[in-house]
Amino acid sequence: MDHKTRYLVLNSLMIALVCITTMTIQIPMPGTNGYVNIGDSVIFITSILFGPMVGMVAGGIGSALADILTGYAHWAIFTLIIKGLEGYVVGIIIKNHSTVIKSLFATALGTITMVIGYFLAGIILKGNIIISAASIPGNLIQGIVCMAIAILLSHSLAKVKYVKTFKAHS
């Protein structure tokens, strides 16, 4: 399989995984009409294992698709940008060398990116800073849980021979 095909398959697979994990477990947040999910863990894993571009594409498109498919289409453009930026930030910090400490730092910055992004998007969509600020605790919890999942899984997956072949070509 040539490089372009591998890249297309990898991106498509990770987009689908982000979308599915985002849609599978959704805990509603009544105060904001949003939801908490574990899709960020796949964005983090993707960025750690395959770099900033794959993380950005998978995070942005996969999460936006989940919003569209679950009735949150009005958030989709914001999600595309926020989650894409989140994946890019994590991947650019990790680059080609991932340690647990570096992954912790990168995913923490990714979480902060997501929290601030949704806070600002909430101000635009809701027209109210206080209502938007109500999403911060849920988004922080989501980010921290996803950080733990991602760091554990990505460092285990990084040792798998098949994953290494994709990583070498991404």
Buried (B, 14 or more C-beta within 10 A) or exposed (E): EEEEEBBEEBBBBBBBBBBBBBBEEBEEBEEBBBBBBBBBBBBBBBBBBBBBBBBBBBBBBBBBBBBBEBEBEEBBEBBBBBBBBBBBBBBBBBEEEBEEEBBBBBBBBBBBBBBBBBBBBBBEBBEEEEBBBBBBEBBBBBBBBBBBBBBBBBBEBBEEEEBEEBBEEB
